[in-house]
Amino acid sequence: MVCLSELHGLWRRTLIAWPDGRADTATEVYWLQGPRRFADLRIPPGRPELGHGTCLRDLDWPMLNFMARQEGFIGHLEMSGGVAHWHRAFDYQPDNGVADRGRLAFDTGILVEQGIETPYVEHWRRKPETAQDVMALWLAAGSRVGCFIAAGSAFIYARGRAEPLPRDTTLSRLLDGATSLDEAQGLFDCEVSFGRSGAEGWRIERSSLPFREGQSLGAELDDDLESFAIDELTHEGVAIKRSWRVDAWESTRAGTLRHWFPPASELAQESENLP
């Protein structure tokens, strides 16, 4: 029977199949599982070229129509009797009222998920180097929720909307009903981004906002572990620092988050000591 501790790390989906014979092996899916919190990003194939777009206001109708088919969500995972229940605190798509639950079992190195409320089968493979050291920050800013979850060098950063979308519809339908390009762009004022850390810090590789790819997250955790800031852009492309309140954090390495984020005081000292 699968338990939560066996799910820590970064998982990539290799297959989803439905009873009517349809199957998908092309959608890029990143599921990052922390000690309890999770984040998930799903980008279908066929994304249009971004061109010179650098911000939300640069996105045209073809790109928005593609983005309306993306998926992403964050929340916490509950395991009971081999059944996983992903409780979503933010969903990129409108809430359809259907619980996200599936039965999990391992089969020769593959994690097999069988849907309960909705019939499907998914196959998952974990990146083994991400399984040991995982953490999650649960974030809040006004009415928005967000998270930063890391496993090994992989991370997902997510920023929810200021106001939830209407229920029981789809982003594509909402986009069809938009009366202006600005209104349509506003539907996508949220973010789910996957990336990895390296010598240049936390860098975004794939994102629900295509113009974010290749950018540095610029993540900073304050010395008191109470606020978290990252580099972002306004709708018009002006660089800003977004500040979040840390509502909760968890880590498999007991007692500290400092191996993920050096204290600002240490960074300032290092800067002063540079020749």
BAFI-3210 file (N, C-alpha, C; in Angstrom, 3 decimals, decimal comma, padded with zeros to 6 digits):
// residues 275
n [1|2|3|4|5|6|7|8|9|10|11|12|13|14|15|16|17|18|19|20|21|22|23|24|25|26|27|28|29|30|31|32|33|34|35|36|37|38|39|40|41|42|43|44|45|46|47|48|49|50|51|52|53|54|55|56|57|58|59|60|61|62|63|64|65|66|67|68|69|70|71|72|73|74|75|76|77|78|79|80|81|82|83|84|85|86|87|88|89|90|91|92|93|94|95|96|97|98|99|100|101|102|103|104|105|106|107|108|109|110|111|112|113|114|115|116|117|118|119|120|121|122|123|124|125|126|127|128|129|130|131|132|133|134|135|136|137|138|139|140|141|142|143|144|145|146|147|148|149|150|151|152|153|154|155|156|157|158|159|160|161|162|163|164|165|166|167|168|169|170|171|172|173|174|175|176|177|178|179|180|181|182|183|184|185|186|187|188|189|190|191|192|193|194|195|196|197|198|199|200|201|202|203|204|205|206|207|208|209|210|211|212|213|214|215|216|217|218|219|220|221|222|223|224|225|226|227|228|229|230|231|232|233|234|235|236|237|238|239|240|241|242|243|244|245|246|247|248|249|250|251|252|253|254|255|256|257|258|259|260|261|262|263|264|265|266|267|268|269|270|271|272|273|274|275]
n.u [000,845|000,623|002,216|002,357|005,008|006,415|006,042|007,367|009,043|009,907|007,706|007,098|004,661|003,987|001,923|-001,563|-004,676|-007,967|-011,211|-012,517|-010,616|-008,942|-005,742|-002,931|000,304|001,844|001,473|003,148|003,845|004,337|004,617|005,122|005,894|005,816|006,565|003,899|002,384|001,623|002,346|001,355|001,832|000,665|001,222|-000,007|000,838|001,909|002,169|001,890|004,345|006,026|007,214|008,174|007,066|006,870|005,407|002,196|000,428|001,342|000,414|-001,324|-004,471|-004,274|-002,263|-003,478|-005,702|-004,430|-003,236|-005,492|-006,021|-004,255|-003,281|-003,136|-002,408|-002,465|-001,999|-002,806|-001,883|-003,634|-003,402|-004,994|-005,552|-004,362|-005,558|-005,307|-005,946|-006,061|-006,252|-007,292|-006,152|-005,783|-006,736|-005,839|-007,670|-011,290|-013,208|-014,693|-016,125|-015,641|-014,069|-010,546|-009,341|-007,560|-006,606|-003,532|-000,685|002,361|004,106|006,522|008,443|006,948|004,544|001,218|-001,821|-005,223|-008,200|-010,941|-013,473|-013,529|-013,031|-009,883|-006,484|-003,272|000,246|003,236|006,574|009,266|011,807|014,670|016,688|015,424|014,038|014,750|015,262|013,018|010,869|008,428|006,862|004,056|002,103|000,760|-000,945|-002,861|-005,906|-004,849|-003,404|-000,417|002,522|005,757|007,555|010,082|012,304|015,169|017,025|014,885|011,966|008,680|006,942|004,035|001,347|-001,724|-004,950|-006,321|-009,060|-011,369|-012,197|-015,405|-017,449|-017,848|-017,370|-015,147|-011,817|-011,528|-014,182|-014,752|-012,906|-013,925|-016,112|-015,085|-014,976|-013,020|-009,507|-007,908|-009,560|-009,619|-006,902|-006,692|-007,819|-005,757|-004,130|-002,253|-000,014|001,894|004,892|007,657|010,976|014,596|017,297|020,533|023,891|023,181|021,047|017,492|015,915|013,446|012,048|009,785|006,508|003,183|002,821|004,171|006,180|007,660|009,548|012,930|013,585|014,970|013,952|014,627|014,397|013,863|014,096|013,167|015,112|013,685|012,027|009,465|008,545|008,525|009,997|009,854|011,050|009,066|006,800|004,844|001,599|002,210|004,872|006,779|009,435|009,090|009,221|007,651|006,052|005,404|003,543|004,667|002,744|002,881|005,324|007,210|009,483|011,636|014,093|014,921|014,113|015,219|015,276|017,395|019,356|018,218|017,714|019,970|020,479|019,489|021,206|023,637|024,106|024,418|026,750|028,572|028,585|029,729|032,287|033,384|036,015]
n.v [-001,191|002,163|004,865|008,271|009,188|007,809|009,157|011,527|014,064|014,761|013,999|012,705|012,450|009,697|008,601|008,941|007,372|006,665|005,062|004,963|004,484|006,559|008,142|009,839|010,818|012,983|015,441|017,672|017,015|017,981|016,968|017,872|016,747|017,640|017,280|017,240|019,154|019,892|020,544|021,055|021,050|021,265|021,124|021,165|019,765|021,687|024,467|027,881|030,032|032,353|034,679|038,041|038,521|039,653|039,946|039,851|041,532|041,309|038,981|037,284|036,417|033,732|032,598|032,845|031,194|028,730|028,644|028,422|025,765|024,621|023,139|023,260|023,065|023,458|022,367|020,194|016,814|013,937|010,715|007,567|004,274|003,477|005,192|008,251|011,629|014,601|017,620|020,596|023,858|025,983|026,226|026,198|025,930|026,441|025,497|022,343|020,933|018,236|015,777|015,230|012,301|009,217|005,760|004,412|002,528|000,695|-000,563|-002,382|-000,224|001,858|004,274|003,732|005,256|005,166|006,601|007,621|009,154|010,091|008,086|006,950|006,114|006,716|006,839|007,194|008,372|008,776|011,233|010,088|011,425|013,448|012,614|012,540|014,930|017,279|020,172|022,662|025,790|027,507|030,074|033,429|036,349|038,950|038,150|036,165|032,902|030,944|028,984|027,573|024,929|022,560|020,009|018,284|019,684|020,630|022,726|024,104|027,039|028,765|031,012|032,041|033,270|036,583|036,654|033,969|031,948|031,662|028,812|025,428|025,560|026,176|027,369|027,878|028,370|030,653|032,361|032,563|034,107|036,577|040,125|041,802|042,084|042,779|041,985|039,249|038,581|039,074|036,840|035,139|035,923|034,660|032,062|029,143|027,708|025,757|024,787|024,679|024,714|026,213|027,319|029,921|030,403|030,000|029,022|029,465|026,999|025,858|027,130|028,215|030,748|031,726|033,682|033,776|031,811|030,894|032,971|034,224|033,252|034,656|034,169|034,930|034,402|035,727|036,537|035,775|033,794|034,496|035,968|035,904|036,521|037,123|037,606|039,252|040,298|043,156|043,408|044,936|044,529|045,578|045,223|043,799|043,185|040,660|040,256|037,814|036,469|033,988|031,405|028,774|026,186|023,317|020,588|017,882|017,796|018,243|021,082|023,356|025,720|026,749|025,610|025,731|028,437|030,836|033,069|036,518|038,260|036,881|036,825|039,561|040,038|038,464|039,887|042,292|041,418|040,925|041,412]
n.w [000,000|-000,922|000,669|001,904|002,292|000,378|-001,925|-002,207|-004,079|-007,579|-010,135|-013,385|-015,847|-017,946|-019,377|-019,949|-020,023|-021,236|-020,750|-023,254|-025,129|-025,874|-025,538|-024,089|-024,489|-024,854|-023,521|-021,384|-018,097|-014,813|-011,649|-008,451|-005,371|-002,085|001,470|002,347|000,986|-002,479|-005,974|-009,370|-012,838|-016,173|-019,521|-022,695|-025,987|-028,907|-028,590|-029,607|-031,247|-029,196|-029,981|-029,728|-027,284|-023,962|-021,659|-019,936|-021,346|-023,916|-024,991|-027,510|-029,181|-030,351|-028,668|-026,144|-026,497|-026,661|-024,089|-022,534|-022,514|-020,828|-017,637|-014,053|-010,573|-006,991|-003,589|-000,833|-000,180|000,717|002,007|002,220|002,897|000,460|-001,313|-002,914|-002,238|-003,687|-002,441|-003,634|-003,410|-005,057|-008,421|-011,766|-013,830|-013,949|-011,059|-011,042|-009,224|-008,831|-006,954|-006,681|-006,817|-006,571|-006,929|-005,926|-006,936|-007,064|-009,890|-011,092|-010,900|-011,912|-011,034|-010,762|-011,343|-010,752|-011,618|-009,534|-009,108|-011,731|-014,565|-015,445|-016,322|-015,167|-015,713|-013,919|-013,502|-011,305|-010,771|-009,521|-008,094|-006,783|-004,585|-001,872|-000,356|000,390|000,362|001,328|000,957|002,067|000,865|001,197|000,109|000,563|-000,916|-002,428|-002,823|-002,686|-003,508|-002,899|-003,817|-003,423|-004,553|-004,293|-006,872|-008,278|-008,687|-008,093|-008,493|-007,597|-008,167|-007,172|-008,410|-007,811|-007,551|-007,626|-010,514|-012,242|-011,374|-012,692|-015,481|-018,255|-018,943|-021,658|-022,494|-020,970|-022,101|-024,695|-024,138|-023,496|-023,831|-024,709|-025,573|-023,390|-021,236|-021,723|-021,390|-018,672|-017,489|-017,112|-015,090|-013,177|-012,077|-012,743|-012,417|-013,425|-012,592|-012,186|-009,812|-009,859|-010,554|-011,086|-009,483|-008,798|-011,624|-014,120|-016,190|-017,528|-017,944|-017,084|-017,968|-020,795|-021,318|-019,030|-019,011|-018,762|-017,122|-014,030|-010,779|-008,526|-005,761|-002,341|001,075|004,150|007,135|009,407|008,555|007,788|005,608|002,029|-001,052|-004,555|-007,956|-010,317|-012,989|-013,889|-015,510|-017,705|-018,069|-016,343|-014,094|-010,889|-007,330|-005,771|-002,715|-000,292|002,440|004,632|005,370|006,226|006,572|005,515|005,766|004,893|005,988|009,141|011,135|009,812|007,096|005,875|004,265|001,820|001,355|001,811|004,588|004,339|005,637|005,586|002,836|002,358|003,840|002,422|000,042|000,857|001,371|-001,066|-003,464]
ca.u [000,000|001,437|002,072|002,749|006,462|006,936|005,679|008,147|009,916|009,380|007,145|006,720|003,668|004,320|000,707|-002,914|-005,573|-009,362|-011,899|-012,962|-009,488|-008,058|-004,536|-002,082|001,683|002,573|001,368|004,203|003,250|005,285|003,979|006,164|005,287|006,576|006,182|002,442|001,908|001,997|002,061|001,230|001,760|000,413|001,286|-000,233|001,701|001,398|002,129|002,351|005,559|005,802|007,738|008,861|006,240|007,623|004,525|000,816|-000,212|001,850|-000,145|-002,392|-005,563|-003,838|-001,562|-004,442|-006,497|-003,613|-003,076|-006,749|-006,046|-003,297|-003,807|-002,195|-003,083|-001,650|-002,791|-002,161|-002,217|-004,032|-003,385|-005,734|-005,868|-003,923|-006,271|-004,760|-006,903|-005,367|-007,124|-006,783|-006,384|-005,861|-006,814|-005,693|-008,963|-012,413|-013,587|-015,837|-016,798|-015,312|-012,887|-009,385|-008,963|-007,146|-005,927|-002,132|000,037|003,608|004,210|007,868|009,040|005,981|003,419|-000,024|-002,939|-006,528|-009,161|-012,123|-014,644|-013,420|-012,252|-008,661|-005,277|-002,058|001,529|004,167|007,943|009,900|013,221|015,128|017,548|014,595|013,151|015,212|015,230|011,918|010,348|007,332|006,390|002,683|002,210|-000,466|-000,828|-004,236|-006,775|-004,131|-002,582|000,677|003,422|007,059|007,873|011,357|012,762|016,474|017,221|013,647|011,007|007,506|006,399|002,686|000,649|-003,136|-005,641|-006,878|-010,457|-011,553|-013,017|-016,717|-017,413|-018,571|-017,149|-013,747|-011,133|-011,820|-015,499|-014,630|-012,164|-014,855|-017,051|-014,399|-015,384|-011,844|-008,257|-007,485|-010,370|-009,160|-005,596|-006,885|-008,158|-004,516|-003,335|-001,839|001,217|002,473|006,173|008,602|012,358|015,655|018,310|021,896|024,832|022,527|019,861|016,281|015,590|012,221|012,197|008,481|005,583|001,873|003,047|005,344|007,240|008,445|010,564|014,282|013,808|015,343|012,897|015,104|013,717|014,494|013,365|013,749|015,835|012,746|011,205|008,086|008,155|009,187|009,883|010,376|011,025|007,937|006,532|003,478|000,961|002,851|006,261|007,680|009,976|008,704|009,495|006,396|006,275|004,419|003,622|004,801|001,717|003,316|006,404|007,500|010,721|012,083|015,306|014,313|014,563|015,723|015,134|018,509|020,138|017,564|017,794|020,887|019,913|019,846|022,360|024,837|024,343|024,948|028,124|029,373|028,730|030,689|033,637|033,885|037,080]
ca.v [000,000|003,359|005,882|009,609|009,347|007,192|009,987|012,761|014,293|015,194|012,937|013,041|011,511|009,093|008,152|008,929|006,670|006,670|003,829|004,974|004,192|007,712|008,159|011,024|010,688|014,170|016,570|017,773|017,069|018,057|016,864|017,978|016,413|017,929|016,417|017,109|020,047|019,492|021,450|020,287|021,867|020,426|021,927|020,306|020,057|022,592|025,878|028,813|030,789|033,544|035,860|039,001|038,774|039,681|040,164|039,437|042,378|040,952|037,703|037,468|035,454|032,337|032,126|032,713|029,998|027,585|028,663|028,014|024,296|024,180|022,822|023,410|023,157|023,314|022,037|019,193|015,438|013,060|009,296|006,692|002,981|003,408|006,187|009,603|012,713|015,868|018,739|021,742|025,188|026,825|025,474|027,047|025,830|026,619|024,362|021,594|020,269|016,811|015,523|014,664|011,125|008,075|004,649|004,373|001,276|000,597|-001,705|-002,428|001,098|002,840|004,557|003,656|005,955|004,873|007,580|007,118|009,890|010,121|006,914|007,143|005,492|007,496|006,240|008,222|007,992|009,783|011,537|009,559|012,350|014,444|011,948|012,521|016,218|018,061|021,220|023,446|027,009|027,868|031,521|034,210|037,797|039,368|037,016|035,172|031,869|030,517|028,032|027,266|023,561|022,156|018,640|018,308|020,950|020,998|023,512|024,715|028,235|029,027|032,212|031,960|034,487|037,414|036,241|032,689|031,927|031,028|027,357|024,578|025,956|025,972|028,589|028,110|028,995|032,007|033,138|032,836|035,141|037,844|041,191|042,551|041,375|043,010|041,123|037,884|038,431|039,080|035,499|034,386|036,618|033,649|031,448|027,905|027,629|024,711|025,082|024,016|025,602|025,983|028,373|031,227|030,453|029,304|029,502|028,870|026,282|025,729|027,947|028,525|032,035|031,406|034,692|033,603|030,776|031,423|034,014|033,830|033,490|035,642|033,850|035,376|034,124|036,630|035,877|035,253|032,783|034,979|036,521|035,299|037,448|036,630|038,557|039,089|041,397|043,631|043,070|045,717|044,111|046,269|044,299|044,076|042,149|040,305|039,804|036,895|036,036|032,541|030,917|027,483|025,557|021,940|020,110|016,580|018,026|018,818|022,238|024,536|025,890|027,574|025,007|026,123|029,891|031,473|034,295|037,768|038,842|036,211|037,286|040,926|039,940|037,968|040,979|043,266|040,849|040,756|042,382]
ca.w [000,000|-001,075|001,711|001,463|002,280|-000,838|-003,071|-002,233|-005,218|-008,870|-010,970|-014,751|-016,373|-019,236|-020,058|-019,403|-020,933|-020,825|-021,159|-024,653|-025,995|-026,046|-024,703|-024,271|-024,011|-025,316|-022,593|-020,369|-016,764|-013,707|-010,325|-007,443|-004,092|-000,882|002,589|002,293|-000,069|-003,828|-007,085|-010,611|-014,056|-017,346|-020,740|-023,861|-027,130|-029,928|-028,184|-030,649|-030,983|-028,389|-030,656|-028,860|-026,117|-022,699|-020,520|-020,155|-022,357|-025,241|-025,423|-028,489|-029,093|-030,522|-027,478|-025,057|-026,753|-026,248|-022,634|-021,913|-022,444|-019,822|-016,313|-012,951|-009,289|-005,795|-002,419|000,007|-000,515|001,810|001,636|003,127|002,311|-000,931|-002,107|-002,827|-002,429|-003,868|-002,075|-004,387|-002,849|-006,258|-009,668|-012,956|-014,491|-013,016|-010,214|-011,563|-008,127|-008,775|-006,130|-007,381|-006,039|-007,360|-006,260|-006,321|-006,725|-007,821|-010,790|-011,702|-010,971|-012,384|-010,163|-011,532|-010,710|-011,339|-011,158|-008,829|-009,593|-013,190|-014,956|-016,230|-015,786|-015,415|-015,342|-013,444|-013,154|-010,456|-010,911|-008,235|-007,358|-006,107|-003,632|-000,483|000,338|-000,168|001,237|000,770|001,587|001,732|000,799|001,120|-000,107|000,370|-001,211|-003,228|-002,211|-003,540|-002,885|-003,472|-003,423|-004,017|-004,319|-004,940|-007,577|-008,972|-007,918|-008,708|-007,848|-008,077|-007,673|-007,515|-008,826|-006,740|-007,437|-008,316|-011,717|-012,064|-011,311|-013,645|-016,869|-018,611|-019,361|-023,080|-022,587|-020,446|-023,099|-025,795|-023,714|-023,207|-024,751|-025,159|-025,364|-022,001|-020,372|-021,943|-020,752|-017,228|-017,026|-016,917|-014,076|-012,211|-012,584|-012,240|-013,118|-013,038|-012,939|-011,419|-009,247|-010,310|-010,172|-011,234|-008,632|-009,227|-012,976|-014,659|-017,454|-018,169|-017,182|-017,642|-018,627|-021,628|-021,255|-017,799|-019,201|-018,867|-016,129|-012,677|-009,806|-007,562|-004,503|-001,102|002,310|005,139|008,232|010,395|007,874|007,813|004,314|000,880|-002,176|-005,842|-009,065|-011,227|-013,903|-013,990|-016,787|-018,775|-018,222|-015,418|-013,091|-009,509|-006,341|-005,101|-001,349|000,243|003,834|004,763|006,291|006,764|005,829|005,888|005,168|005,380|006,760|010,333|011,880|009,129|005,645|005,452|003,184|000,577|001,191|002,764|005,167|003,671|006,333|005,082|001,471|002,429|004,307|001,305|-000,916|001,415|001,367|-002,437|-003,789]
c.u [000,886|001,152|002,679|004,263|007,106|006,716|006,477|008,982|009,174|008,960|006,809|005,739|004,096|003,087|-000,520|-003,807|-006,971|-010,074|-012,333|-011,828|-008,567|-006,869|-003,707|-000,720|002,491|002,507|002,505|003,548|004,353|004,484|005,104|005,500|006,237|006,183|004,674|001,855|002,388|001,715|002,149|001,065|001,619|000,301|001,085|000,714|001,080|001,338|002,608|003,670|005,214|006,250|008,480|008,042|007,034|006,741|003,102|000,161|000,274|001,203|-001,337|-003,432|-005,114|-003,118|-002,541|-005,320|-005,730|-003,523|-004,346|-006,873|-005,045|-004,016|-002,710|-002,972|-002,093|-002,568|-002,048|-002,716|-002,522|-004,075|-004,143|-006,072|-005,482|-004,639|-005,671|-005,867|-006,115|-006,376|-006,548|-007,165|-006,456|-005,849|-006,731|-006,981|-010,082|-012,741|-014,809|-016,561|-016,493|-014,028|-011,793|-008,859|-008,585|-006,504|-004,512|-001,535|001,300|003,610|005,530|008,422|008,129|004,896|002,167|-001,142|-004,215|-007,562|-010,381|-013,376|-014,692|-012,563|-011,083|-007,571|-004,102|-000,848|002,506|005,538|008,574|011,353|013,891|015,967|016,745|013,834|013,516|014,976|014,159|011,436|009,190|007,077|004,963|002,557|000,846|-000,117|-002,223|-005,115|-006,080|-003,460|-001,496|001,507|004,751|007,433|009,142|011,681|014,079|016,677|015,957|012,744|009,777|007,097|005,011|002,105|-000,800|-003,702|-006,122|-008,339|-010,631|-012,396|-014,404|-016,584|-018,115|-018,527|-015,702|-013,125|-011,427|-013,172|-015,460|-013,909|-013,071|-015,819|-016,416|-014,745|-014,221|-010,600|-007,767|-008,252|-009,909|-007,821|-005,733|-007,265|-006,913|-003,560|-003,062|-000,619|001,468|003,736|007,055|010,007|013,326|016,633|019,674|022,774|024,198|021,243|018,714|015,833|014,402|012,503|010,887|007,455|004,236|001,874|004,300|006,488|008,090|009,590|011,933|014,594|014,238|014,205|013,316|014,532|014,533|013,570|013,987|014,317|014,904|011,823|009,730|007,635|009,072|008,958|010,481|010,268|009,860|007,841|005,089|002,891|001,654|004,340|007,249|008,132|009,573|009,211|008,175|006,704|005,099|004,614|003,735|003,802|002,109|004,497|006,645|008,743|011,059|013,401|014,911|014,975|014,982|015,366|016,374|019,411|019,503|017,769|018,770|020,267|020,386|021,066|023,659|025,156|024,928|026,409|029,039|029,629|029,747|032,125|034,197|034,963|036,595]
c.v [001,249|004,332|007,190|009,757|008,727|008,045|011,277|012,855|014,748|013,989|013,500|011,989|011,009|008,694|008,528|008,288|006,646|005,421|003,794|004,749|005,359|007,609|009,385|010,727|011,943|015,351|016,525|017,937|017,016|018,039|016,853|017,809|016,719|016,979|016,195|017,959|019,540|020,632|020,654|021,260|020,944|021,318|021,000|020,647|021,115|024,047|026,772|029,472|032,061|034,806|036,754|039,319|038,678|039,842|039,777|040,225|042,082|039,690|037,938|036,356|034,011|031,781|031,926|031,478|028,734|027,515|028,228|026,501|023,745|023,840|023,055|023,543|022,961|022,974|021,060|017,811|014,659|011,626|008,485|005,397|002,852|004,372|007,560|010,614|014,019|016,996|020,001|023,054|026,232|025,920|026,459|027,063|026,093|025,335|023,665|020,794|018,796|016,627|014,871|013,508|009,984|007,008|004,535|003,003|001,314|-000,679|-001,601|-001,030|002,190|003,021|004,616|004,297|005,629|005,817|006,942|007,836|009,946|008,936|007,275|006,301|006,381|006,699|007,364|007,606|009,130|009,991|011,171|010,529|013,396|013,878|012,163|013,812|017,097|019,076|021,916|024,667|027,251|029,369|032,185|035,674|038,321|038,143|035,930|034,137|031,492|029,476|028,032|025,899|023,153|020,725|018,474|019,667|021,436|021,827|023,816|025,895|028,477|030,244|032,123|033,295|035,280|037,064|034,929|032,850|031,365|029,505|026,727|025,110|025,620|027,312|028,904|028,791|030,430|032,910|033,499|033,965|036,482|038,888|042,032|041,711|041,566|042,115|039,674|037,640|038,346|037,724|034,708|035,084|035,665|032,963|030,105|027,670|026,539|025,134|024,297|025,060|025,216|027,127|029,754|031,319|029,658|029,856|028,724|028,230|026,165|026,448|028,045|029,894|031,905|032,402|034,573|032,616|031,399|032,490|033,421|034,159|034,530|035,431|034,284|035,083|034,967|035,849|035,238|034,180|033,192|035,551|035,974|036,226|036,831|037,741|038,232|040,291|041,851|043,182|043,751|045,425|044,832|045,285|044,752|042,941|041,870|039,721|038,950|036,737|034,510|032,076|029,600|026,998|024,162|021,493|018,739|016,681|018,845|020,132|023,461|024,520|026,547|026,923|025,293|027,613|030,452|032,750|035,536|038,404|038,206|036,671|038,691|040,904|039,471|039,071|042,002|042,749|040,641|041,795|043,465]
c.w [000,000|000,073|001,223|001,356|001,049|-002,084|-003,163|-003,510|-006,460|-009,695|-012,344|-015,269|-017,741|-020,028|-019,252|-020,448|-020,336|-021,352|-022,618|-025,644|-026,264|-025,096|-025,054|-023,665|-024,304|-024,359|-021,579|-019,005|-015,719|-012,407|-009,293|-006,075|-002,953|000,232|002,668|001,174|-001,433|-004,793|-008,375|-011,766|-015,257|-018,585|-021,937|-024,998|-028,036|-029,531|-029,322|-030,267|-030,212|-029,109|-029,689|-027,603|-024,834|-021,470|-020,904|-021,276|-023,779|-025,799|-026,343|-028,365|-029,346|-029,298|-026,324|-025,251|-026,400|-024,724|-021,917|-021,815|-021,427|-018,517|-015,276|-011,662|-008,162|-004,624|-001,529|-000,334|000,749|001,298|002,678|002,401|000,854|-001,851|-001,839|-003,082|-002,489|-003,600|-002,710|-003,709|-003,952|-007,471|-010,822|-013,766|-013,480|-012,268|-010,802|-010,482|-007,972|-007,965|-006,967|-006,542|-006,976|-006,497|-006,823|-006,017|-007,569|-008,649|-011,542|-011,950|-011,467|-011,334|-011,034|-010,721|-011,471|-010,755|-010,521|-009,324|-011,121|-013,624|-015,876|-015,588|-016,158|-014,958|-015,019|-013,189|-012,370|-010,864|-009,587|-007,422|-006,588|-004,912|-002,166|000,273|-000,289|000,858|000,548|001,624|001,127|001,914|000,712|000,909|-000,420|000,168|-002,029|-002,330|-003,203|-002,826|-003,609|-002,930|-004,156|-003,619|-005,061|-005,586|-008,272|-008,073|-008,767|-007,842|-008,438|-007,389|-008,130|-007,962|-007,610|-006,487|-008,188|-009,576|-011,403|-012,113|-012,519|-015,074|-017,193|-018,972|-020,827|-023,253|-022,060|-021,442|-024,269|-025,440|-023,417|-024,266|-025,252|-024,907|-023,937|-021,036|-020,500|-021,261|-019,237|-016,663|-016,628|-015,947|-012,908|-012,823|-011,931|-013,061|-012,532|-013,435|-012,084|-010,899|-009,780|-009,856|-010,233|-010,416|-009,217|-010,579|-013,544|-016,019|-018,223|-017,293|-017,876|-018,314|-019,484|-021,515|-019,999|-017,985|-019,466|-017,841|-014,791|-011,726|-008,773|-006,173|-003,295|000,071|003,409|006,332|009,252|009,825|007,832|006,480|003,226|-000,296|-003,429|-006,883|-009,988|-012,140|-013,742|-015,325|-017,960|-018,904|-017,336|-014,340|-011,688|-008,622|-005,620|-003,731|-000,885|001,750|003,853|005,814|006,941|005,948|006,362|005,146|005,728|006,117|007,977|010,742|011,111|007,655|005,054|004,408|001,833|000,295|002,211|003,309|004,423|004,318|005,853|003,671|001,464|002,873|003,202|000,286|-000,440|001,323|-000,039|-002,705|-004,726]
res [m|v|c|l|s|e|l|h|g|l|w|r|r|t|l|i|a|w|p|d|g|r|a|d|t|a|t|e|v|y|w|l|q|g|p|r|r|f|a|d|l|r|i|p|p|g|r|p|e|l|g|h|g|t|c|l|r|d|l|d|w|p|m|l|n|f|m|a|r|q|e|g|f|i|g|h|l|e|m|s|g|g|v|a|h|w|h|r|a|f|d|y|q|p|d|n|g|v|a|d|r|g|r|l|a|f|d|t|g|i|l|v|e|q|g|i|e|t|p|y|v|e|h|w|r|r|k|p|e|t|a|q|d|v|m|a|l|w|l|a|a|g|s|r|v|g|c|f|i|a|a|g|s|a|f|i|y|a|r|g|r|a|e|p|l|p|r|d|t|t|l|s|r|l|l|d|g|a|t|s|l|d|e|a|q|g|l|f|d|c|e|v|s|f|g|r|s|g|a|e|g|w|r|i|e|r|s|s|l|p|f|r|e|g|q|s|l|g|a|e|l|d|d|d|l|e|s|f|a|i|d|e|l|t|h|e|g|v|a|i|k|r|s|w|r|v|d|a|w|e|s|t|r|a|g|t|l|r|h|w|f|p|p|a|s|e|l|a|q|e|s|e|n|l|p]
***
